[in-house]
Amino acid sequence: MPAKIVVVGSFNMDLTSYAERMPRPGETLPGHKFVTGPGGKGSNQAVAAARLGADVTFVGRIGQDVFAEAALNFWKQEHINTTYVVRDPNNSTGVAPIWVDSQGENMIIVVLGANLAMTQADVDAAADVIAGADVVVCQLEINYDMVEYALKVAKAKGVRTILNPAPAGKLAPEVVALADYLTPNETELEILSGISGDYEKAARSLITRPDQHAVVTIGSAGALWVTQDSAHTIPAFKVKAIDTTGAGDAFNGGFAVALGEKMPLLDAIRFANATAAISVTRPGTAPSMPNRAEVEALLKGS
């Protein structure tokens, strides 16, 4: 049986410009490529999970514009259940202008639009599918009170939860406590914990119970798995990075699928690392997500 994953989160249309370097303030630079594509952390994670073979439902909001139509067509192509996607009459679909330099580094401005208008009714409509899920995944590109509400609904139904606290932001401790698995990167961890320089200490400061885990993504160094009384580094796979945009989303999608398939946690993190590694070898966000055979081949060859 495929893992059943519910992603409560965002869709943004990515508007990506490629240039040799980033512009300085007030500077105009020539770029050499422009690409539009489906993005948003929630949608990217849903796509990653679906391509890895999971049964994925997306819960979110989009507008009634051309970007919304593109989103629905893309999700249909990726075999993602969109029954609980609301078409918002008052807000535009989210957009994300992205700049990528020749080293693969990126800068992003996100205009969230309809993503910030999600309501409790949107989540309640999906209560039955949440109850039947193996894992529920949330990020921070929707209104924070709905992040909390979605996690509460999942926990009330005994469903495991992943909170990817991205983009970086501060959350109340009671919201953090609702996550079975916290998956920040280094910057997000520092902002969430208020502790800089010591990833293990920062991650442990967020953990409130013995069965809660923090899995900190640390770029080319891999991932740091922290519990109340232990810490382990799981190395990354060595690849040539072309575009790091969406790597965290690939990791979270892979991690959700691995947990949903009941892999041991160490294996789940390696599976997530492999998913992220393949994604950075390709341009774009959702389009860069690998399929199951690619991830298994990388794991087998390691």
HELIX and SHEET records of a PDB file:
HELIX    1   1 LYS A   41  ARG A   51  1                                  11    
HELIX    2   2 VAL A   66  GLN A   77  1                                  12    
HELIX    3   3 GLY A  113  ALA A  117  5                                   5    
HELIX    4   4 GLN A  120  ALA A  125  1                                   6    
HELIX    5   5 ALA A  127  ALA A  131  1                                   5    
HELIX    6   6 TYR A  144  ALA A  156  1                                  13    
HELIX    7   7 PRO A  173  VAL A  176  1                                   4    
HELIX    8   8 GLU A  186  SER A  193  1                                   8    
HELIX    9   9 TYR A  199  LEU A  206  1                                   8    
HELIX   10  10 GLY A  219  ALA A  221  5                                   3    
HELIX   11  11 ALA A  247  GLY A  260  1                                  14    
HELIX   12  12 LEU A  265  SER A  279  1                                  15    
HELIX   13  13 ALA A  286  SER A  288  5                                   3    
HELIX   14  14 ARG A  292  GLY A  301  1                                  10    
SHEET    1   A 9 ASN A  81  ARG A  87  0                                        
SHEET    2   A 9 ASP A  55  ILE A  62  1                                        
SHEET    3   A 9 LYS A   4  VAL A   8  1                                        
SHEET    4   A 9 VAL A 135  CYS A 138  1                                        
SHEET    5   A 9 ARG A 160  LEU A 163  1                                        
SHEET    6   A 9 TYR A 181  LEU A 182  1                                        
SHEET    7   A 9 HIS A 213  THR A 217  1                                        
SHEET    8   A 9 ALA A 223  VAL A 226 -1                                        
SHEET    9   A 9 ALA A 231  ILE A 234 -1                                        
SHEET    1   B 4 LYS A  33  GLY A  39  0                                        
SHEET    2   B 4 ASN A  12  TYR A  18 -1                                        
SHEET    3   B 4 GLY A  94  VAL A 100  1                                        
SHEET    4   B 4 ASN A 106  ILE A 108 -1                                        
END                                                                             
